[in-house]
Amino acid sequence: GTVEEYPDWQNKNTAYWASTVSKAQNAIAQGDTSWKIFRNYSIEDTLSSAPVTDNIVVNVLENGTGSGSPLYTDSVRVRYEGRLLPSTSYADGYVFDTTWPEGTTDATAGVADFKVSKLTDGFATALQHMHIGDKWLVYVPWTLAYGESGSGSIPGYSVLRFTIQLVAY
């Protein structure tokens, strides 16, 4: 009598990631500056062809006014929500972590303090491109998140979707 929460999860996430990258590439080619693709911070720019799963995809929701971006060695203060793709029980995707509990706004939401160097490669890559006040929807492939094995309530092969707002660094 149990229902599988994540049926065909690996294939679903692989297809979703390919679709997201394609959507971003098309938007960028059309001149849409709200979409960006960033290579994992730990891969040298001199490597000409990295697999598409060595990148994150960003949709800029709000542009901040800060100058400069956090470094790998910095600490940051952020508001964020991490969500999986839709599954059997969660039509909008399971929220696995958030500082924006339901019913809060940017003004009333909590904040989290992190060392950039202690975060997954995908989250760290996004932060190192953000400015204070930026609010982004960040898509992270499983290769830059929790890989094939997952972590806690996050199954392996999960594409993670984060809404991140950089408050300070």
C-alpha positions as CSV (number, residue, x, y, z in Angstrom):
1,G,0.0,0.0,0.0
2,T,2.9,2.4,-0.3
3,V,3.4,4.8,-3.2
4,E,6.8,5.5,-4.5
5,E,7.6,9.2,-3.8
6,Y,10.3,9.5,-6.5
7,P,9.5,7.2,-9.4
8,D,12.1,7.2,-12.2
9,W,13.8,10.0,-10.3
10,Q,17.2,9.8,-12.1
11,N,15.7,10.0,-15.6
12,K,13.2,12.7,-14.5
13,N,16.0,14.9,-13.1
14,T,18.3,14.3,-16.1
15,A,15.6,15.4,-18.5
16,Y,14.7,18.4,-16.4
17,W,18.3,19.5,-16.2
18,A,18.7,19.2,-20.0
19,S,15.5,21.2,-20.5
20,T,16.6,23.9,-18.1
21,V,20.0,24.3,-19.7
22,S,18.4,24.5,-23.1
23,K,15.9,27.1,-22.0
24,A,18.6,29.2,-20.5
25,Q,20.8,28.9,-23.6
26,N,17.9,29.9,-25.9
27,A,17.0,32.9,-23.6
28,I,20.7,34.0,-23.5
29,A,20.9,33.7,-27.3
30,Q,17.8,35.9,-27.6
31,G,19.5,38.6,-25.5
32,D,17.6,37.9,-22.3
33,T,20.0,39.1,-19.6
34,S,18.0,37.6,-16.7
35,W,19.3,34.1,-17.6
36,K,22.9,33.1,-16.8
37,I,25.0,29.9,-16.9
38,F,28.0,29.8,-14.6
39,R,30.7,27.1,-14.6
40,N,31.5,25.5,-11.3
41,Y,33.9,27.8,-9.4
42,S,36.4,25.0,-9.0
43,I,36.9,24.3,-12.7
44,E,39.6,26.3,-14.5
45,D,38.4,28.7,-17.2
46,T,41.1,27.4,-19.4
47,L,39.3,24.1,-19.8
48,S,37.3,24.6,-23.0
49,S,34.7,21.9,-22.8
50,A,33.3,21.0,-19.5
51,P,30.2,18.8,-19.3
52,V,26.9,20.7,-19.0
53,T,26.6,19.3,-15.5
54,D,29.6,21.3,-14.4
55,N,27.5,24.4,-14.6
56,I,24.6,26.0,-12.7
57,V,21.8,27.9,-14.3
58,V,20.5,31.2,-12.9
59,N,17.3,33.2,-13.5
60,V,17.8,36.7,-12.0
61,L,14.6,37.7,-10.1
62,E,15.9,41.0,-8.7
63,N,19.2,42.8,-9.2
64,G,20.9,44.1,-6.1
65,T,22.8,47.3,-5.7
66,G,26.0,46.0,-4.1
67,S,29.3,46.0,-5.7
68,G,31.7,43.0,-5.6
69,S,30.9,39.4,-4.8
70,P,31.7,37.0,-2.0
71,L,34.9,35.0,-2.3
72,Y,35.2,31.3,-1.5
73,T,36.8,32.2,1.9
74,D,34.0,34.7,2.9
75,S,31.1,34.2,5.1
76,V,27.6,35.2,3.8
77,R,24.2,36.1,5.2
78,V,21.4,34.9,2.9
79,R,17.7,34.2,2.7
80,Y,17.0,31.0,0.8
81,E,14.7,28.2,0.0
82,G,15.8,24.8,-1.4
83,R,13.3,22.7,-3.3
84,L,13.3,19.4,-5.2
85,L,11.5,18.8,-8.4
86,P,7.8,17.9,-8.1
87,S,7.2,14.3,-6.8
88,T,4.2,12.1,-6.0
89,S,3.3,14.0,-2.8
90,Y,4.7,17.4,-3.5
91,A,3.2,19.1,-6.6
92,D,5.5,22.1,-6.3
93,G,8.5,20.1,-5.1
94,Y,9.5,19.2,-1.6
95,V,11.0,22.2,0.3
96,F,14.0,20.6,2.1
97,D,15.3,23.8,3.7
98,T,14.2,27.4,4.0
99,T,14.5,30.7,5.8
100,W,11.3,31.9,4.1
101,P,8.6,29.8,6.0
102,E,5.2,30.0,4.5
103,G,3.5,33.3,5.2
104,T,6.7,35.3,5.5
105,T,8.0,38.1,3.3
106,D,11.6,39.3,2.6
107,A,11.1,41.7,5.5
108,T,10.0,39.0,8.0
109,A,12.0,36.0,6.8
110,G,14.9,34.7,8.7
111,V,18.5,34.7,7.5
112,A,21.2,32.1,7.5
113,D,24.9,32.6,8.0
114,F,27.3,30.3,6.0
115,K,30.9,30.0,5.1
116,V,31.0,29.8,1.3
117,S,33.7,27.1,1.5
118,K,31.4,24.8,3.5
119,L,28.6,24.8,0.9
120,T,27.9,22.5,-2.0
121,D,29.7,23.5,-5.2
122,G,26.5,24.6,-6.9
123,F,25.4,26.9,-4.0
124,A,29.0,28.2,-3.6
125,T,29.3,29.0,-7.3
126,A,26.1,31.0,-7.3
127,L,27.1,33.0,-4.2
128,Q,30.5,33.9,-5.8
129,H,28.6,35.7,-8.6
130,M,26.0,37.5,-6.6
131,H,25.9,41.0,-5.3
132,I,24.3,42.3,-2.1
133,G,20.5,42.5,-2.8
134,D,20.5,40.0,-5.7
135,K,17.7,37.5,-5.6
136,W,18.1,34.6,-7.9
137,L,16.4,31.3,-8.8
138,V,19.4,28.9,-9.0
139,Y,19.2,25.5,-10.7
140,V,21.9,23.1,-9.5
141,P,22.6,19.7,-11.1
142,W,23.1,16.7,-8.9
143,T,26.8,16.7,-9.8
144,L,27.2,20.0,-8.0
145,A,24.9,19.1,-5.1
146,Y,24.6,15.7,-3.4
147,G,25.5,13.5,-6.3
148,E,24.3,9.9,-6.8
149,S,23.8,9.1,-3.1
150,G,21.8,12.1,-1.9
151,S,21.8,13.5,1.6
152,G,19.1,13.2,4.3
153,S,15.7,13.9,2.7
154,I,17.3,14.7,-0.7
155,P,17.5,11.6,-2.9
156,G,20.4,10.9,-5.2
157,Y,20.4,12.5,-8.7
158,S,18.3,15.5,-7.5
159,V,18.4,18.7,-9.4
160,L,18.0,21.4,-6.6
161,R,16.2,24.6,-7.1
162,F,17.2,27.4,-4.8
163,T,15.7,30.9,-4.4
164,I,18.7,32.8,-2.9
165,Q,18.9,36.4,-1.8
166,L,22.3,37.7,-0.7
167,V,21.9,40.0,2.3
168,A,25.5,40.6,3.3
169,Y,29.0,39.1,3.1
